[in-house]
Amino acid sequence: MIKKIVLLFIFVCFSTLSAQLPKGFVYLSNIDATIKSELRYFSNNNFIGKPIDGYNNNCVIVTLETAKKLEKIQKILIKKNLSLKIFDAYRPQQAVNHFVKWAKVLNDTLMKKEYYPKIPKSQLFNLGYIASKSGHTRGSTVDLTIIDLKTGKELDMGSPYDFFGEQSHPYFSDISKKQKENRFYLRKIMLANGFRPYDNEWWHFTLNNEPFPKTYFNFPIE
């Protein structure tokens, strides 16, 4: 009897969480709990150096269509002792506004050494690293990598996630053969399963035929 009550409580909690999301959105862990995540904008480990507005919980939210595609990719990777690792997915507009506000404060360069050592902060808008609108806010864009389940380590992609510079361009040539292979394996499996890449970031992919191509959402991640 107690076991049934506990299970019912868990079901109600998950149902309540899901009900808080707009129609068409899901918590990725409810679709595939094996996919790893490290929501960088919920932490201090990002290019600003502090948690970002709208990231109130460490959970990955995406559109249902995106979640199903990621689940399919994960099943392929698991057979090879690999796994997806999500850095960012749905991003509320308030977070994008936080980025824009930060970019205008030129003397706030706390994380410059780690994330944009060769790029003047004043050029982040012109070079396309910061924008007032993001595909993430539509719910079908993900930033991700692949990890080795035996070691728990990320595959070496030749540059860190969210690094502002040419090193992060998918076709950057001045990296090792193995790093190139890792980038293109990620790219190949994402493209083969319905995602399109972004020219400036090896980790960034958007679902083809995304369900909300012109809607920028602003509900918080919680």
C-alpha positions as CSV (number, residue, x, y, z in Angstrom):
1,M,0.0,0.0,0.0
2,I,2.8,2.4,0.9
3,K,4.6,1.5,-2.3
4,K,1.5,2.4,-4.3
5,I,1.2,5.7,-2.5
6,V,4.8,6.6,-3.2
7,L,4.4,5.7,-6.9
8,L,1.2,7.8,-7.1
9,F,3.0,10.8,-5.5
10,I,5.9,10.5,-8.0
11,F,3.4,10.3,-10.9
12,V,1.5,13.4,-9.6
13,C,4.8,15.3,-9.2
14,F,5.9,14.6,-12.7
15,S,2.5,15.3,-14.1
16,T,2.4,18.7,-12.3
17,L,5.8,19.6,-13.6
18,S,4.8,18.7,-17.2
19,A,1.6,20.7,-16.8
20,Q,3.5,23.8,-16.1
21,L,5.1,23.8,-19.5
22,P,3.5,25.3,-22.6
23,K,1.8,22.8,-24.9
24,G,4.4,21.1,-27.1
25,F,7.3,21.3,-24.5
26,V,8.7,18.5,-22.3
27,Y,11.3,17.9,-19.8
28,L,13.9,15.8,-21.7
29,S,14.5,13.5,-18.7
30,N,10.8,12.4,-19.0
31,I,11.5,11.2,-22.5
32,D,15.0,9.8,-22.0
33,A,16.6,9.9,-18.6
34,T,19.9,8.4,-19.9
35,I,20.9,11.6,-21.7
36,K,23.5,13.5,-19.6
37,S,23.3,17.3,-19.0
38,E,25.3,20.2,-17.6
39,L,23.2,23.2,-17.8
40,R,26.0,25.8,-17.9
41,Y,23.7,28.9,-17.6
42,F,22.4,27.6,-14.3
43,S,25.9,27.8,-12.9
44,N,28.9,30.2,-12.8
45,N,30.7,28.2,-15.5
46,N,29.7,30.3,-18.5
47,F,31.0,33.3,-20.5
48,I,29.4,35.7,-18.1
49,G,30.5,34.0,-14.9
50,K,27.2,33.9,-13.0
51,P,23.8,32.2,-13.3
52,I,21.7,33.6,-16.1
53,D,18.2,35.1,-15.7
54,G,15.5,32.5,-16.2
55,Y,17.6,29.5,-15.3
56,N,15.9,28.6,-12.0
57,N,16.5,24.8,-12.1
58,N,19.0,22.4,-13.6
59,C,16.6,20.7,-16.0
60,V,16.6,20.5,-19.8
61,I,13.4,21.6,-21.6
62,V,12.8,21.1,-25.3
63,T,9.9,20.7,-27.7
64,L,8.5,17.2,-27.8
65,E,9.7,16.7,-31.4
66,T,13.2,17.6,-30.4
67,A,13.1,15.3,-27.4
68,K,12.0,12.3,-29.6
69,K,14.9,12.9,-32.0
70,L,17.4,13.2,-29.2
71,E,16.1,9.9,-27.8
72,K,16.6,8.2,-31.1
73,I,20.2,9.5,-31.3
74,Q,20.9,8.4,-27.7
75,K,19.8,4.9,-28.5
76,I,22.4,4.8,-31.3
77,L,25.2,6.2,-29.1
78,I,24.4,3.9,-26.1
79,K,25.2,0.9,-28.2
80,K,28.7,2.3,-28.6
81,N,29.1,3.1,-24.9
82,L,28.6,6.8,-25.7
83,S,26.0,9.4,-24.6
84,L,24.8,12.8,-25.5
85,K,25.5,15.6,-23.1
86,I,23.4,18.7,-23.2
87,F,24.8,22.1,-22.3
88,D,21.8,24.2,-23.2
89,A,18.4,23.7,-24.9
90,Y,15.3,25.8,-24.5
91,R,16.5,29.3,-23.4
92,P,14.0,31.9,-22.2
93,Q,14.0,35.4,-23.8
94,Q,14.9,36.9,-20.5
95,A,18.2,35.0,-20.6
96,V,18.9,36.4,-24.1
97,N,18.2,39.8,-22.7
98,H,20.7,39.2,-19.9
99,F,23.3,38.4,-22.5
100,V,22.6,41.6,-24.4
101,K,22.7,43.7,-21.3
102,W,26.0,42.1,-20.2
103,A,27.5,42.7,-23.6
104,K,27.0,46.4,-23.3
105,V,28.9,46.6,-20.1
106,L,32.4,46.6,-21.6
107,N,34.4,46.5,-18.4
108,D,32.7,43.3,-17.2
109,T,35.2,40.8,-18.5
110,L,35.4,38.3,-15.7
111,M,35.5,35.2,-18.0
112,K,37.4,36.7,-20.9
113,K,40.4,34.5,-20.5
114,E,38.4,31.3,-20.6
115,Y,35.8,32.2,-23.2
116,Y,36.9,35.0,-25.5
117,P,40.6,35.7,-25.0
118,K,41.2,37.0,-28.5
119,I,37.9,38.8,-29.2
120,P,37.3,42.3,-27.9
121,K,34.1,42.4,-25.9
122,S,33.0,45.4,-28.0
123,Q,32.9,43.1,-31.1
124,L,30.8,40.3,-29.7
125,F,27.6,41.8,-31.4
126,N,29.2,42.5,-34.7
127,L,30.8,39.1,-34.9
128,G,27.5,37.3,-34.2
129,Y,28.4,35.8,-30.8
130,I,25.7,37.8,-29.0
131,A,22.3,38.6,-30.6
132,S,18.9,39.9,-29.4
133,K,17.1,36.8,-30.6
134,S,18.2,33.1,-30.3
135,G,16.9,29.9,-31.9
136,H,17.2,28.4,-28.5
137,T,14.2,30.5,-27.4
138,R,12.0,28.6,-29.9
139,G,12.7,25.4,-28.0
140,S,14.1,23.2,-30.8
141,T,17.8,24.2,-30.6
142,V,20.3,22.3,-28.5
143,D,24.0,22.8,-27.6
144,L,25.6,19.4,-27.0
145,T,28.5,17.1,-27.2
146,I,29.2,13.4,-26.8
147,I,30.7,11.7,-23.7
148,D,32.5,8.3,-23.3
149,L,30.4,6.3,-20.8
150,K,33.4,4.2,-19.8
151,T,35.4,7.3,-18.7
152,G,32.7,9.8,-18.1
153,K,34.7,12.3,-20.1
154,E,33.6,14.4,-23.1
155,L,35.1,13.6,-26.4
156,D,37.8,16.1,-27.4
157,M,36.3,18.5,-29.8
158,G,39.3,20.8,-30.2
159,S,37.7,23.7,-28.3
160,P,35.5,24.1,-25.2
161,Y,31.8,24.6,-25.3
162,D,30.8,28.3,-25.8
163,F,34.3,29.4,-26.7
164,F,34.1,32.6,-28.8
165,G,36.6,32.2,-31.7
166,E,37.5,30.5,-34.9
167,Q,38.5,27.4,-33.1
168,S,34.8,26.7,-32.5
169,H,33.9,26.8,-36.2
170,P,33.0,23.2,-37.3
171,Y,35.5,23.2,-40.1
172,F,38.4,24.8,-38.2
173,S,41.5,23.1,-39.6
174,D,44.2,23.7,-36.9
175,I,43.1,20.8,-34.7
176,S,44.2,17.2,-34.5
177,K,42.8,14.4,-36.7
178,K,41.1,12.9,-33.7
179,Q,39.4,16.1,-32.8
180,K,38.2,16.6,-36.3
181,E,36.8,13.0,-36.3
182,N,35.0,13.7,-33.1
183,R,33.4,16.9,-34.4
184,F,32.3,15.3,-37.6
185,Y,30.9,12.2,-35.9
186,L,28.7,14.5,-33.8
187,R,27.7,16.5,-36.9
188,K,27.0,13.4,-38.9
189,I,24.7,11.7,-36.3
190,M,22.8,15.0,-35.7
191,L,22.3,15.7,-39.4
192,A,21.3,12.1,-40.1
193,N,18.5,12.4,-37.5
194,G,16.8,15.6,-38.5
195,F,19.0,18.5,-37.2
196,R,20.8,21.3,-39.0
197,P,24.2,22.7,-37.9
198,Y,25.4,26.3,-37.2
199,D,28.4,27.6,-39.1
200,N,30.1,29.1,-36.1
201,E,29.7,26.5,-33.3
202,W,30.4,22.8,-33.5
203,W,28.0,22.1,-30.6
204,H,24.9,24.0,-31.9
205,F,22.1,22.2,-33.8
206,T,18.5,23.1,-34.6
207,L,15.7,20.7,-35.4
208,N,14.5,20.7,-39.1
209,N,10.8,21.7,-39.4
210,E,10.8,23.0,-35.8
211,P,7.2,23.4,-34.5
212,F,7.6,27.0,-33.4
213,P,9.8,28.6,-36.1
214,K,8.6,32.2,-35.3
215,T,7.8,32.1,-31.6
216,Y,10.2,33.2,-29.0
217,F,9.2,32.0,-25.5
218,N,10.0,33.5,-22.2
219,F,8.8,31.1,-19.5
220,P,11.5,30.3,-16.9
221,I,13.3,27.0,-16.6
222,E,12.0,25.5,-13.4
